[in-house]
Amino acid sequence: MSAPAILDADMTTLARWARSGFDWWVEELRALVPRSLRRWVNPGPAVVARYDGQRIALSRRGVSIVRGQGARGQGALAVALVLPVGAALVRDVRLPVLGLADLCRLVDLDAERLLPFAPGTALIDFTVGAAGGDGSQPVTVAGLPLAVANSALAAAALARLDVRQLRIDSGNGSFAFDFLPAWRRAGTVPTGTPRRFWWSVVAVGFLLNLGVMIGRDVHDLGETQALVEAHGQTAAMARLLRARVITEDARRRSLIERRIAHNPLPILAETTRVLPDTVWVQRLSWDGAKLRIAGYKPGSVDVVAALRRAPIFVEVRSSATDVPARSATGQPFEITAERRR
């Protein structure tokens, strides 16, 4: 999500994003609480409103009450709306051991496979049992038709009830599941209360503060971009100069390497050092890679062995194919060698 997308969003979208982030944060905190303590952390409303499809019956701790009892003035009464067990379809499955958020996404993706409801026509909730040693855990998945939930919540709104939970009567005196978060995620706006109004004011103030900070960051980024563009020509000239320096350095290095490889002076100096004084060189040729020497020597002098002692020569061999004949000046020889790289 980019900063322009946040700035271009309307208040409804921003409120939905803020609500989704807050719900995610609350669910992550709830996942850190052990299951045995969650009912003490979030006990829910004390008043239970049972809806059988026609009328709503109120009770507190198992004792029936009328609308006047438990309500302060004419304000909305916070209740847990309970539907009969037959209103929802329940199924037991085994799923991998995952975190609460990941497990919620997995159940939402497999809802069509787990329960016979078309997409967008049912509210899905689940409860998790103790994990086994095989890497799986029992999960009870329940699906409540969206039409049934809307009808029950509409009846609660007419009775001026503030629904905090939407649960199912399990039949043994306890209540299971809570479909209200799924109903809110479906895009339906719940009945407002003064407390939620102030929470909305706080959320709007937070979003305005966030928008101001984002606007300042965007402004600073624009100034930085303008500064970079202003110095763009100087930076381009510096890059061009650097490229020219690198090219010239590479050219000079190549020139030095070629000059060292083809320089005949070290060849002459090393040849003069290793050859005995009794050897007469008649012809010496050097082509940058191979040395060829021809001349005369006494019969007792090994010119090939002398050149092989030089560290800069390799592949020293005699190129004469016939047995050299002696003459008045000595025994002729012809030797080739290569310079060591």
C-alpha positions in Angstrom: 0.0 0.0 0.0 1.6 3.3 -1.1 1.3 6.7 0.4 -0.7 8.2 -2.5 -3.3 5.3 -2.2 -3.8 6.2 1.5 -4.2 9.9 0.8 -6.6 9.2 -2.0 -8.8 6.9 0.0 -12.2 8.1 1.4 -13.1 8.0 5.1 -15.2 4.8 4.7 -12.2 3.0 3.3 -9.8 4.4 5.9 -12.3 3.3 8.7 -12.5 -0.2 7.2 -8.7 -0.4 7.1 -8.4 0.8 10.7 -11.1 -1.6 11.9 -9.3 -4.5 10.1 -6.0 -3.6 11.6 -7.5 -3.2 15.1 -9.3 -6.6 14.9 -6.1 -8.3 13.7 -4.2 -6.8 16.7 -6.8 -7.9 19.1 -6.9 -11.4 17.7 -3.1 -11.7 17.9 -3.3 -10.7 21.6 -6.1 -13.2 22.2 -4.0 -15.9 20.7 -1.3 -15.3 23.3 -3.8 -16.0 26.1 -4.3 -19.6 27.1 -7.6 -21.1 26.2 -8.5 -21.8 29.8 -8.2 -18.1 30.7 -9.9 -16.5 27.6 -13.3 -16.7 29.1 -12.1 -14.6 32.1 -10.3 -12.1 29.8 -13.5 -11.6 27.6 -16.5 -12.8 29.5 -19.0 -11.0 27.2 -22.3 -9.3 28.1 -24.2 -10.5 31.2 -27.6 -10.3 29.4 -28.5 -13.1 27.0 -31.0 -12.5 24.3 -32.4 -15.7 22.8 -34.0 -15.4 19.4 -36.1 -18.3 18.1 -37.1 -16.6 14.8 -40.1 -14.7 16.1 -39.4 -13.1 19.4 -36.5 -12.3 21.7 -36.3 -13.5 25.3 -33.9 -11.8 27.7 -32.2 -13.5 30.7 -29.4 -12.8 33.1 -27.6 -15.7 34.7 -30.4 -18.0 33.7 -33.2 -15.7 35.2 -35.6 -14.2 32.7 -35.9 -10.4 32.7 -38.0 -7.9 30.9 -36.8 -4.9 28.8 -37.0 -2.4 31.7 -34.7 -4.5 33.9 -31.0 -4.2 33.3 -31.3 -1.2 30.9 -30.1 2.2 32.0 -32.7 4.8 30.9 -33.7 4.4 27.3 -30.2 3.4 26.0 -29.4 0.3 24.1 -28.8 -2.8 26.2 -25.6 -4.8 25.5 -26.5 -8.4 25.0 -25.2 -11.7 23.6 -27.7 -12.7 20.9 -28.1 -16.5 21.0 -29.7 -18.5 18.2 -31.0 -22.1 18.4 -28.5 -24.9 17.7 -30.4 -25.8 14.5 -29.8 -22.4 12.9 -26.1 -23.3 12.1 -24.5 -26.3 10.4 -21.6 -27.7 12.4 -18.8 -30.1 11.2 -15.8 -31.6 12.9 -12.6 -31.8 10.9 -8.8 -32.2 11.6 -6.5 -29.4 10.3 -2.8 -28.8 10.7 -1.5 -27.1 13.9 -1.4 -23.4 13.0 -1.7 -20.0 14.6 -5.1 -18.5 15.1 -4.7 -16.0 12.2 -3.4 -18.6 9.8 -6.0 -21.1 10.8 -8.7 -18.5 10.2 -7.5 -17.9 6.7 -7.3 -21.6 6.1 -10.9 -22.1 7.2 -12.1 -19.2 5.1 -10.4 -20.7 2.0 -11.8 -24.2 2.6 -15.3 -23.0 3.6 -16.9 -24.1 0.4 -15.3 -27.6 0.8 -16.1 -28.0 4.4 -19.7 -26.7 4.4 -22.4 -26.7 1.7 -22.8 -23.0 1.4 -22.3 -20.8 -1.6 -19.6 -18.1 -1.4 -20.8 -15.0 0.5 -24.0 -16.7 1.8 -22.9 -17.8 5.3 -20.9 -16.7 8.3 -18.1 -19.0 9.3 -16.6 -19.5 12.8 -14.7 -22.3 14.4 -13.4 -23.7 17.7 -10.0 -25.5 18.2 -9.4 -28.5 20.4 -6.2 -29.8 21.9 -3.5 -30.6 19.3 -2.4 -34.2 18.8 1.0 -35.7 18.4 0.6 -36.2 14.6 0.8 -32.5 13.8 -3.0 -32.0 13.5 -5.7 -30.6 15.8 -9.5 -31.1 16.0 -11.4 -28.1 14.6 -15.2 -27.7 14.9 -16.4 -25.5 12.0 -19.8 -23.9 12.0 -21.7 -22.1 9.3 -24.6 -19.7 9.9 -26.6 -18.5 6.9 -26.2 -14.8 6.3 -30.0 -14.3 5.9 -30.6 -15.9 9.3 -28.0 -13.6 10.9 -29.4 -10.5 9.3 -32.9 -11.3 10.4 -31.8 -11.9 14.0 -29.7 -8.7 14.1 -32.6 -6.7 12.6 -34.9 -8.0 15.3 -32.3 -7.0 17.9 -32.0 -3.5 16.4 -35.8 -3.1 16.6 -35.7 -4.1 20.3 -33.0 -1.5 20.9 -30.4 -4.1 21.8 -26.7 -3.6 21.3 -25.4 -7.0 20.1 -21.9 -7.7 21.3 -21.9 -11.4 20.4 -23.8 -13.6 18.0 -23.7 -17.2 19.4 -25.3 -20.6 19.0 -27.0 -22.4 21.9 -25.1 -25.7 22.3 -28.0 -27.3 24.1 -26.2 -28.0 27.4 -26.5 -24.6 28.9 -23.4 -23.2 27.2 -22.9 -21.1 24.1 -20.6 -21.9 21.2 -19.0 -19.8 18.4 -19.3 -16.1 17.8 -20.4 -15.1 14.3 -20.4 -11.3 14.9 -16.7 -10.8 13.8 -17.5 -12.6 10.6 -20.6 -10.5 10.1 -18.6 -7.4 10.5 -16.0 -8.7 8.0 -18.7 -9.2 5.5 -19.1 -5.5 5.2 -22.3 -4.9 7.4 -22.1 -1.9 9.7 -23.3 -2.8 13.2 -25.6 -0.7 15.3 -23.6 2.2 16.8 -23.4 3.3 20.4 -22.0 6.4 22.1 -18.9 4.5 23.1 -18.3 3.4 19.6 -18.8 7.0 18.5 -15.9 8.1 20.7 -13.8 5.2 19.5 -14.6 6.4 15.9 -13.5 9.9 16.9 -10.2 8.6 18.2 -9.7 6.5 15.1 -10.4 9.5 12.9 -7.9 11.6 14.9 -5.3 8.9 14.6 -5.8 8.7 10.8 -5.6 12.5 10.5 -2.3 12.4 12.4 -1.1 9.6 10.2 -2.1 11.5 7.1 -0.2 14.6 8.3 2.9 12.6 8.9 2.6 10.9 5.5 2.0 14.3 3.8 5.2 15.7 5.4 7.1 12.6 4.3 5.8 13.0 0.7 6.7 16.8 0.8 10.2 16.0 2.0 10.6 13.3 -0.7 9.5 15.9 -3.3 12.2 18.3 -2.1 14.8 15.6 -2.2 13.8 14.7 -5.7 14.0 18.3 -6.8 17.4 18.6 -5.3 18.6 15.5 -7.1 17.2 16.8 -10.4 18.9 20.1 -9.9 22.3 18.3 -9.4 21.6 15.8 -12.2 23.7 17.5 -14.8 26.7 17.7 -12.4 26.3 14.1 -11.5 26.1 13.1 -15.2 29.4 15.0 -15.9 31.0 13.3 -12.9 29.9 9.9 -14.2 31.2 10.7 -17.7 34.6 11.9 -16.3 34.8 8.7 -14.2 34.2 6.5 -17.3 36.9 8.4 -19.2 39.4 7.9 -16.4 38.6 4.2 -16.2 39.0 3.8 -19.9 42.3 5.7 -20.0 43.6 3.7 -17.1 42.8 0.4 -18.8 44.4 1.6 -22.0 47.6 2.6 -20.2 47.7 -0.7 -18.3 47.4 -2.6 -21.6 50.1 -0.5 -23.2 52.5 -1.2 -20.3 51.8 -4.9 -20.4 52.5 -5.0 -24.2 55.7 -3.0 -23.8 56.9 -5.3 -21.0 56.0 -8.4 -23.1 57.8 -7.2 -26.3 60.8 -5.4 -24.7 64.0 -7.0 -26.0 66.3 -5.5 -23.5 65.6 -8.1 -20.7 66.0 -10.9 -23.3 69.4 -9.6 -24.3 70.5 -9.0 -20.8 69.5 -12.5 -19.6 71.1 -14.2 -22.7 74.4 -12.4 -22.1 74.3 -13.4 -18.5 73.8 -17.2 -18.9 75.8 -17.8 -22.1 79.6 -18.5 -21.6 82.1 -16.1 -23.0 83.4 -18.8 -25.3 80.1 -18.9 -27.2 79.8 -16.7 -30.3 76.3 -15.6 -31.2 76.0 -15.0 -34.9 72.2 -14.3 -35.2 69.6 -13.5 -32.6 65.9 -12.9 -33.4 63.0 -12.0 -31.0 59.4 -11.7 -32.2 57.8 -10.9 -28.8 57.1 -14.6 -28.0 59.9 -16.8 -29.3 63.7 -16.4 -29.2 65.9 -17.9 -31.9 69.8 -17.9 -31.4 72.4 -19.2 -34.0 76.1 -19.2 -33.7 79.2 -21.2 -32.8 80.4 -22.8 -29.6 83.2 -25.1 -28.3 82.3 -28.7 -28.4 82.4 -29.0 -24.6 79.8 -26.2 -24.0 76.1 -27.1 -23.6 74.2 -24.0 -24.7 70.8 -25.6 -24.2 71.5 -26.3 -20.5 72.9 -22.8 -20.0 69.7 -21.2 -21.4 67.5 -23.5 -19.3 69.1 -22.1 -16.2 67.6 -18.7 -17.0 64.3 -18.1 -15.2 62.7 -16.2 -18.0 63.1 -18.9 -20.7 60.9 -22.0 -21.2 60.7 -24.7 -23.9 64.4 -24.4 -24.7 65.5 -26.8 -27.4 67.9 -27.2 -30.2 66.4 -26.7 -33.6 69.3 -28.3 -35.6 68.3 -31.7 -37.1 71.7 -32.8 -38.4 74.9 -33.6 -36.5 76.8 -30.3 -36.4 80.2 -30.4 -38.2 83.1 -28.8 -36.6 84.8 -25.9 -38.2 87.7 -23.6 -37.5 85.4 -21.2 -35.5 83.7 -24.0 -33.5 80.6 -26.2 -33.5 77.5 -24.5 -35.0 74.3 -24.4 -33.0 70.7 -23.2 -33.4 68.4 -22.9 -30.4 64.8 -21.7 -29.9 63.2 -20.7 -26.6 60.0 -19.0 -25.4 59.7 -16.3 -22.8 57.9 -17.4 -19.5 54.6 -15.7 -19.1 
